[in-house]
Amino acid sequence: MAQGSAVAWFHCFSGVTGEMTLGSLVDAGADLDEVRALCDRLPLIGWEFDAHPVRRSGLAATRVQVLCEETSVVRTGRHIAAMIDEARLPNRVRQRAHAVFDLLVEADGRVHRRPADQIHFHELGNLSTVLEIVGTCAALEVLEIDEVYASPVALGRGMVRGGLGMVPVPTPLTVELLRSAPTYGLDIAMELTTPAGAALLSALVTDWGPMPSMVIRASGFGAGIAEIDGRPRVTQVVTGVAAAELMPGQPVMLLETNLDDVTGETVSHAMAAALDAGAYDVWVTPILRGRGVPGHLLSALVDSPLAGQVSAVLSTETGTHAVRAQRIEQWPASRNVEEVDIDGRRVRVEVSTGRVKVEHADATLAARHIGIPVREVVSLAEEAWRRRTRGELTEVVPMPTPDHDVDDSLGDGDPDGDDIA
């Protein structure tokens, strides 16, 4: 799902039909006059859309009906495809409508074991069904929907009369259309999901499941013809703009231990030892333990292969009775380390998007050498880096990024054992 694309998610907790999908989109803000104008391009006469508000188990919804006088004309898939092409619909409306009817032809052929050119639609080829399907595709276009999603689809039970007699519910065609979709049955003697509704979702849905990450723009309910005792007979649609999805991060281990009988100097030394053992970062948080005993929470972030050795360091240096761990993910920003010259001293700066950070250990050494406050060295180093990026200083080749932040506040000013000259 592309960030910023317009999406629609259909919630099919009471099934889905052609008129319910169309009604939900109109209820969510699709202008019915615009939908009607697009459908009016079809070479069909004697029909009208009627939209009116209804309530289903207390929920306000919109029911859209196709008012027309049905004829005995039996349309084929090829006939319907020709009508869609003749209508000169917008590209996405035409493509979506073709996808739905192509899927119907394929599924009907598999159910009845007939070649595609011998498929004749009966109730699926009538005027109202054609207009419900094309109307839904038109409503998606009016709302400028780029991608369609849907929840698992509820199915009823029982028997229903079709064009060729009585058939079980869910009908064989509905089952075939939903072959790759998540479904579940409800103990309700009704055809909750029709072939038209199943075909619309199966042909148009990008993915099935819970509502995707989005900034919600609107919501609507499309009502079915009948009511269900204790359950709203509606299909819900939620429209919005796709939000940025969190991609899988870097797996790391978070090590923690509670300390209440060690000195601050011991804790500080344990932190330095954990960094030397390969931890990405180490930090201490004041805590209040049971019976009101004050203490510290010592935490370390490490790669999984190094968790054992860093845990052993924490245990050895603090004498703690237990170190606990949990697997988490982190999303480190890309960064690189560069150098600038401050009065003959090389000072490292860590550069990432929107931020320049001067290494404190280098700034401290430079401050001692030059005889000025550390804060002035930091300011000079940041300004030197900015001048270089503007082309006012000679470019310096970036250095490799260290495994963890340098902090030599406990040592002699050189994290590697050799002062930086």
Backbone torsions as a table, in degrees:
resi	resn	phi	psi	omega
1	MET	NA	119.3	-177.5
2	ALA	-76.8	132.6	178.9
3	GLN	-60.6	132.9	179.0
4	GLY	92.4	-9.5	178.4
5	SER	-75.7	151.8	178.9
6	ALA	-83.9	129.3	-175.3
7	VAL	-127.1	155.2	174.3
8	ALA	-131.2	134.0	178.6
9	TRP	-120.7	122.1	178.8
10	PHE	-95.5	128.1	178.7
11	HIS	-103.6	108.9	-169.8
12	CYS	-105.3	49.7	-176.6
13	PHE	-71.1	-17.4	174.8
14	SER	-124.0	29.7	179.7
15	GLY	86.8	-172.1	-177.9
16	VAL	-156.0	137.9	175.0
17	THR	-132.2	173.3	178.7
18	GLY	-63.5	-43.6	-178.4
19	GLU	-73.7	-25.2	177.7
20	MET	-73.1	-39.2	176.2
21	THR	-65.8	-44.3	179.0
22	LEU	-63.0	-44.1	179.7
23	GLY	-62.9	-38.1	-179.4
24	SER	-66.5	-38.6	180.0
25	LEU	-69.5	-37.9	175.8
26	VAL	-65.9	-40.6	178.7
27	ASP	-64.6	-28.7	-180.0
28	ALA	-84.8	0.2	173.4
29	GLY	121.6	-1.4	176.7
30	ALA	-66.8	123.0	-178.1
31	ASP	-68.4	119.0	-175.9
32	LEU	-65.4	-32.6	177.9
33	ASP	-63.7	-39.2	177.9
34	GLU	-68.6	-39.2	176.8
35	VAL	-63.2	-44.0	179.5
36	ARG	-61.6	-40.5	-178.4
37	ALA	-63.9	-38.3	177.7
38	LEU	-68.9	-44.6	-179.7
39	CYS	-67.6	-25.2	-179.8
40	ASP	-68.3	-11.9	176.7
41	ARG	-75.5	-18.1	177.2
42	LEU	-65.8	145.3	178.7
43	PRO	-76.5	60.1	-179.7
44	LEU	-130.2	143.9	-179.8
45	ILE	-130.1	164.7	174.9
46	GLY	75.0	38.4	179.3
47	TRP	-138.7	164.0	178.1
48	GLU	-158.7	146.5	171.8
49	PHE	-89.6	135.5	173.8
50	ASP	-123.7	117.4	178.9
51	ALA	-114.5	129.5	178.3
52	HIS	-147.2	148.9	-179.3
53	PRO	-73.9	142.4	177.3
54	VAL	-139.7	172.7	173.2
55	ARG	-125.3	137.3	176.7
56	ARG	-128.4	108.6	-177.4
57	SER	53.2	40.2	177.5
58	GLY	89.2	-11.5	179.2
59	LEU	-87.8	130.3	175.0
60	ALA	-75.5	132.8	-177.4
61	ALA	-146.2	173.8	176.7
62	THR	-119.1	132.2	174.3
63	ARG	-109.4	123.6	177.2
64	VAL	-108.8	123.1	178.3
65	GLN	-115.7	147.4	171.6
66	VAL	-95.2	113.1	178.6
67	LEU	-91.5	115.9	-179.1
68	CYS	-162.4	166.5	175.4
69	GLU	-105.5	110.3	-177.4
70	GLU	-70.8	148.5	178.9
71	THR	-114.2	178.9	179.3
72	SER	-88.3	8.9	-179.6
73	VAL	-66.2	128.4	176.0
74	VAL	-105.2	114.3	-175.0
75	ARG	-94.2	143.3	174.7
76	THR	-94.9	166.6	176.4
77	GLY	-60.7	-37.8	179.7
78	ARG	-66.0	-38.2	178.8
79	HIS	-62.6	-46.0	-179.3
80	ILE	-66.4	-39.7	178.3
81	ALA	-61.2	-40.2	178.6
82	ALA	-64.5	-38.8	177.7
83	MET	-62.6	-41.7	-179.4
84	ILE	-64.8	-41.8	178.6
85	ASP	-66.1	-39.5	-179.0
86	GLU	-65.4	-27.3	-175.3
87	ALA	-71.7	-15.8	-178.2
88	ARG	50.9	52.6	179.0
89	LEU	-75.8	161.5	172.5
90	PRO	-53.6	147.4	-172.5
91	ASN	-50.8	-46.8	-175.6
92	ARG	-70.0	-35.2	176.1
93	VAL	-64.2	-46.5	-179.7
94	ARG	-62.1	-45.6	-178.8
95	GLN	-64.0	-41.8	-179.9
96	ARG	-67.4	-42.5	179.6
97	ALA	-63.8	-42.7	176.4
98	HIS	-60.0	-42.8	-178.3
99	ALA	-60.7	-40.7	-179.2
100	VAL	-66.1	-49.9	-176.9
101	PHE	-71.9	-32.5	174.5
102	ASP	-61.9	-40.7	178.5
103	LEU	-65.5	-39.7	177.4
104	LEU	-61.0	-43.2	179.5
105	VAL	-62.3	-46.3	-179.0
106	GLU	-63.0	-45.8	-177.8
107	ALA	-67.3	-41.7	179.0
108	ASP	-62.9	-39.1	178.0
109	GLY	-63.3	-39.1	179.0
110	ARG	-69.3	-38.7	-178.9
111	VAL	-66.5	-44.6	-176.8
112	HIS	-97.2	-0.2	177.6
113	ARG	53.2	53.7	178.6
114	ARG	-128.6	149.3	174.6
115	PRO	-61.8	153.6	-176.7
116	ALA	-58.6	-35.7	-177.2
117	ASP	-75.4	-2.5	177.1
118	GLN	-109.0	8.8	-179.7
119	ILE	-80.3	124.4	175.3
120	HIS	-120.3	118.8	177.6
121	PHE	-77.6	137.6	174.8
122	HIS	-100.7	-95.5	179.1
123	GLU	-66.9	-25.8	179.1
124	LEU	-73.3	-16.4	179.1
125	GLY	-101.8	5.6	-179.6
126	ASN	-73.8	168.2	-171.8
127	LEU	-60.4	-44.7	-175.6
128	SER	-65.5	-40.5	-179.8
129	THR	-66.3	-42.3	178.3
130	VAL	-59.4	-43.5	-178.1
131	LEU	-72.6	-32.3	175.5
132	GLU	-64.5	-42.4	-178.3
133	ILE	-70.8	-50.9	178.8
134	VAL	-64.9	-37.2	178.2
135	GLY	-62.9	-38.9	177.0
136	THR	-64.5	-43.2	177.6
137	CYS	-63.1	-37.6	178.0
138	ALA	-68.1	-39.4	179.8
139	ALA	-65.7	-37.9	175.5
140	LEU	-60.3	-38.3	179.7
141	GLU	-71.1	-39.4	178.4
142	VAL	-60.2	-37.6	177.9
143	LEU	-84.0	0.5	178.8
144	GLU	58.0	41.0	-179.6
145	ILE	-77.9	128.4	179.3
146	ASP	-92.5	-38.7	-175.8
147	GLU	-135.9	144.5	-177.4
148	VAL	-117.2	134.9	176.9
149	TYR	-128.5	163.6	-179.5
150	ALA	-155.0	153.4	175.1
151	SER	-79.5	172.1	168.7
152	PRO	-55.9	150.4	-171.2
153	VAL	-103.2	128.5	177.7
154	ALA	-81.0	138.2	179.2
155	LEU	-123.7	145.8	178.5
156	GLY	-93.5	-159.8	-179.9
157	ARG	-144.1	175.9	176.4
158	GLY	109.0	-149.7	179.7
159	MET	-133.5	151.7	178.5
160	VAL	-142.8	147.6	179.3
161	ARG	-85.2	125.3	177.3
162	GLY	-110.1	-171.7	-178.1
163	GLY	-65.3	-23.1	-178.2
164	LEU	-113.7	15.7	178.8
165	GLY	120.3	-164.3	-178.5
166	MET	-76.7	136.1	177.9
167	VAL	-134.5	154.5	-179.7
168	PRO	-73.7	157.1	175.9
169	VAL	-111.8	128.7	0.3
170	PRO	-68.7	146.9	-175.7
171	THR	-68.0	153.9	178.7
172	PRO	-54.4	-36.8	-179.7
173	LEU	-68.7	-40.8	177.4
174	THR	-61.6	-43.8	178.6
175	VAL	-61.1	-43.2	-180.0
176	GLU	-64.5	-40.3	-179.7
177	LEU	-66.3	-30.8	-177.4
178	LEU	-99.2	23.7	-175.1
179	ARG	-56.8	-38.2	-176.9
180	SER	-102.3	7.7	-176.7
181	ALA	-101.7	149.0	174.2
182	PRO	-73.9	129.2	-177.9
183	THR	-136.0	164.8	173.3
184	TYR	-154.2	153.2	-177.2
185	GLY	-97.8	147.1	172.8
186	LEU	-117.5	144.9	-179.6
187	ASP	-81.0	64.2	-179.2
188	ILE	-128.7	121.9	-176.8
189	ALA	-78.2	74.3	-177.1
190	MET	-162.3	150.8	174.7
191	GLU	-81.7	87.7	-177.3
192	LEU	-68.5	-39.2	-179.3
193	THR	-117.7	125.3	-179.1
194	THR	-98.2	163.7	176.1
195	PRO	-57.1	-36.9	179.6
196	ALA	-63.5	-45.6	178.7
197	GLY	-65.2	-42.0	179.1
198	ALA	-63.6	-40.7	-179.2
199	ALA	-66.7	-40.3	178.9
200	LEU	-58.6	-47.4	-177.9
201	LEU	-70.8	-47.4	-176.2
202	SER	-61.0	-34.4	-178.5
203	ALA	-81.1	-29.7	-170.4
204	LEU	-106.3	-21.5	-173.1
205	VAL	-73.4	133.3	176.0
206	THR	-80.7	-39.5	-178.6
207	ASP	-157.3	154.1	-179.0
208	TRP	-109.0	150.3	175.4
209	GLY	141.1	-159.5	179.0
210	PRO	-68.2	169.9	-178.2
211	MET	-57.9	128.5	-179.1
212	PRO	-71.2	167.9	178.6
213	SER	-64.7	120.0	-180.0
214	MET	-157.3	157.4	168.0
215	VAL	-92.0	111.9	-171.1
216	ILE	-67.4	133.9	179.0
217	ARG	-107.0	-42.1	-178.0
218	ALA	-160.8	166.0	177.2
219	SER	-143.4	150.6	179.9
220	GLY	-153.3	157.1	179.3
221	PHE	-123.1	128.9	175.9
222	GLY	-107.3	124.9	-172.9
223	ALA	-91.4	145.3	172.1
224	GLY	-87.3	176.4	-174.4
225	ILE	-73.5	-34.2	-175.0
226	ALA	-108.8	160.2	176.0
227	GLU	-102.2	155.1	177.4
228	ILE	-121.0	132.3	-178.4
229	ASP	-64.7	119.2	175.8
230	GLY	80.9	4.4	-179.7
231	ARG	-143.5	128.5	178.7
232	PRO	-68.3	123.8	179.1
233	ARG	-85.2	76.1	-177.2
234	VAL	-142.6	158.9	166.0
235	THR	-112.3	131.7	179.5
236	GLN	-98.2	143.4	169.7
237	VAL	-126.1	138.5	175.0
238	VAL	-120.3	125.8	179.6
239	THR	-114.4	153.5	179.9
240	GLY	-179.7	-166.2	-179.4
241	VAL	-112.4	129.4	-177.8
242	ALA	-58.6	130.1	178.0
243	ALA	-92.8	161.7	178.6
244	ALA	-64.3	129.6	178.6
245	GLU	-93.3	141.8	-179.0
246	LEU	-79.3	115.7	179.1
247	MET	-78.1	156.5	178.0
248	PRO	-54.9	135.8	-177.1
249	GLY	-97.3	-169.7	178.0
250	GLN	-81.2	120.1	-179.9
251	PRO	-71.3	130.7	178.4
252	VAL	-140.8	169.5	177.4
253	MET	-110.9	136.9	173.7
254	LEU	-104.4	113.5	178.2
255	LEU	-99.1	138.0	-179.4
256	GLU	-142.4	148.2	172.9
257	THR	-150.0	143.9	177.8
258	ASN	-93.8	132.1	-178.1
259	LEU	-125.5	134.0	176.9
260	ASP	-139.2	5.5	-178.1
261	ASP	-137.4	34.1	178.5
262	VAL	-126.1	155.8	-179.7
263	THR	-82.8	163.9	177.0
264	GLY	-62.1	-35.3	178.7
265	GLU	-64.4	-38.6	178.5
266	THR	-65.9	-42.5	178.9
267	VAL	-62.5	-43.4	-179.5
268	SER	-62.9	-40.5	178.9
269	HIS	-67.2	-38.6	179.0
270	ALA	-63.7	-37.0	177.8
271	MET	-62.6	-46.2	180.0
272	ALA	-64.5	-38.7	179.9
273	ALA	-66.0	-37.3	178.7
274	ALA	-65.6	-39.8	176.6
275	LEU	-64.3	-41.8	178.4
276	ASP	-63.7	-28.7	-178.9
277	ALA	-81.5	-4.3	174.8
278	GLY	116.2	5.5	179.4
279	ALA	-65.9	143.5	174.7
280	TYR	-68.2	-43.1	-176.2
281	ASP	-156.2	153.2	178.3
282	VAL	-139.1	140.9	179.0
283	TRP	-151.6	161.1	-177.5
284	VAL	-125.4	136.8	178.9
285	THR	-125.3	127.2	175.7
286	PRO	-64.5	136.7	178.6
287	ILE	-135.0	165.1	174.6
288	LEU	-122.5	112.7	-175.5
289	ARG	-87.6	-178.2	-179.9
290	GLY	-55.9	148.9	-177.2
291	ARG	64.6	20.6	175.2
292	GLY	74.6	21.2	-178.4
293	VAL	-81.9	122.1	177.9
294	PRO	-74.4	150.9	179.8
295	GLY	-163.5	-166.1	179.7
296	HIS	-131.8	144.0	170.7
297	LEU	-102.2	113.5	179.6
298	LEU	-97.9	122.5	-176.1
299	SER	-122.4	145.5	178.0
300	ALA	-140.6	138.3	178.5
301	LEU	-108.2	122.4	-173.0
302	VAL	-139.9	160.1	168.3
303	ASP	-69.1	146.7	-177.6
304	SER	-54.7	-43.7	-179.5
305	PRO	-63.0	-21.9	-178.7
306	LEU	-97.8	1.0	-175.1
307	ALA	-61.0	-39.8	-178.2
308	GLY	-63.9	-47.1	-176.6
309	GLN	-71.6	-35.2	177.7
310	VAL	-69.6	-38.4	177.0
311	SER	-61.4	-40.9	178.8
312	ALA	-64.0	-37.5	178.0
313	VAL	-64.0	-44.7	179.8
314	LEU	-61.6	-42.1	-179.9
315	SER	-65.9	-44.2	-177.9
316	THR	-66.1	-44.1	-174.0
317	GLU	-78.0	-25.9	-176.7
318	THR	-109.3	-18.9	-176.1
319	GLY	74.1	16.7	-179.4
320	THR	-63.0	151.8	180.0
321	HIS	-83.3	-19.1	-177.0
322	ALA	-158.9	141.1	171.6
323	VAL	-120.1	123.4	179.3
324	ARG	-101.6	159.8	-176.3
325	ALA	-142.3	151.6	172.4
326	GLN	-145.4	146.5	178.8
327	ARG	-85.4	129.2	178.4
328	ILE	-136.4	179.4	176.4
329	GLU	-124.0	149.7	173.8
330	GLN	-132.9	155.4	-179.3
331	TRP	-121.7	78.8	-177.2
332	PRO	-69.1	138.2	176.9
333	ALA	-75.5	146.2	176.6
334	SER	-67.2	142.8	-177.1
335	ARG	-155.6	163.4	172.3
336	ASN	-146.2	156.9	-177.7
337	VAL	-108.5	128.8	178.7
338	GLU	-124.0	174.3	-179.2
339	GLU	-125.7	147.2	170.4
340	VAL	-130.4	159.5	-178.3
341	ASP	-103.4	123.5	176.3
342	ILE	-121.1	100.5	178.5
343	ASP	52.5	47.2	177.0
344	GLY	84.4	-1.7	178.3
345	ARG	-107.0	133.8	176.3
346	ARG	-82.7	124.6	-179.5
347	VAL	-120.6	125.1	-179.9
348	ARG	-82.1	141.7	174.7
349	VAL	-127.3	134.9	177.9
350	GLU	-96.1	121.9	-173.7
351	VAL	-112.6	125.8	173.1
352	SER	-137.1	177.1	-176.4
353	THR	-59.6	118.0	176.2
354	GLY	75.9	11.0	-176.9
355	ARG	-151.5	140.7	171.8
356	VAL	-127.1	123.6	-177.1
357	LYS	-123.9	125.2	179.7
358	VAL	-83.1	134.5	178.2
359	GLU	-66.9	124.1	-174.0
360	HIS	-63.0	-39.4	-178.7
361	ALA	-61.8	-42.6	178.9
362	ASP	-66.6	-40.6	-180.0
363	ALA	-63.7	-37.0	179.2
364	THR	-65.5	-45.1	178.8
365	LEU	-62.1	-42.8	179.6
366	ALA	-64.7	-40.0	-179.5
367	ALA	-62.5	-40.7	178.0
368	ARG	-64.8	-42.3	-176.4
369	HIS	-67.5	-42.2	-175.1
370	ILE	-85.4	-29.7	-178.2
371	GLY	86.5	34.9	176.4
372	ILE	-128.2	164.0	179.6
373	PRO	-62.1	152.1	179.4
374	VAL	-60.0	-38.5	-177.3
375	ARG	-62.8	-31.2	178.1
376	GLU	-72.1	-37.4	176.2
377	VAL	-61.8	-43.5	178.8
378	VAL	-59.2	-45.6	179.9
379	SER	-63.2	-43.5	179.5
380	LEU	-64.1	-40.3	-178.8
381	ALA	-66.2	-41.9	178.4
382	GLU	-63.8	-42.4	-179.7
383	GLU	-67.9	-36.7	178.1
384	ALA	-63.4	-41.0	178.7
385	TRP	-64.8	-42.2	-179.6
386	ARG	-63.9	-39.7	179.0
387	ARG	-63.5	-39.8	179.9
388	ARG	-65.3	-39.1	179.3
389	THR	-67.4	-22.5	176.2
390	ARG	-87.7	1.0	178.3
391	GLY	86.0	13.1	-178.1
392	GLU	-90.2	-11.8	177.9
393	LEU	-128.2	159.2	177.9
394	THR	-64.6	136.2	-179.8
395	GLU	-67.1	140.8	177.9
396	VAL	-115.1	134.8	-179.0
397	VAL	-66.9	131.1	179.5
398	PRO	-61.1	146.2	176.7
399	MET	-91.7	159.6	176.5
400	PRO	-61.3	145.2	178.7
401	THR	-72.0	130.0	178.6
402	PRO	-70.6	161.3	-179.7
403	ASP	-68.0	-27.3	179.2
404	HIS	-151.8	165.9	-179.0
405	ASP	-61.7	141.8	178.4
406	VAL	-83.2	128.3	175.9
407	ASP	-142.6	104.6	-176.2
408	ASP	-108.2	25.8	-176.5
409	SER	-65.9	-16.0	-178.5
410	LEU	-98.5	-9.6	-172.8
411	GLY	-110.5	-149.3	-174.3
412	ASP	-99.3	13.0	177.9
413	GLY	98.7	-2.2	178.3
414	ASP	-132.1	107.3	-175.8
415	PRO	-63.5	-23.4	-177.0
416	ASP	-100.8	0.0	-179.8
417	GLY	97.8	-12.7	178.5
418	ASP	-124.0	124.9	177.8
419	ASP	-60.1	143.5	176.7
420	ILE	-81.4	116.5	-176.1
421	ALA	-84.6	NA	NA
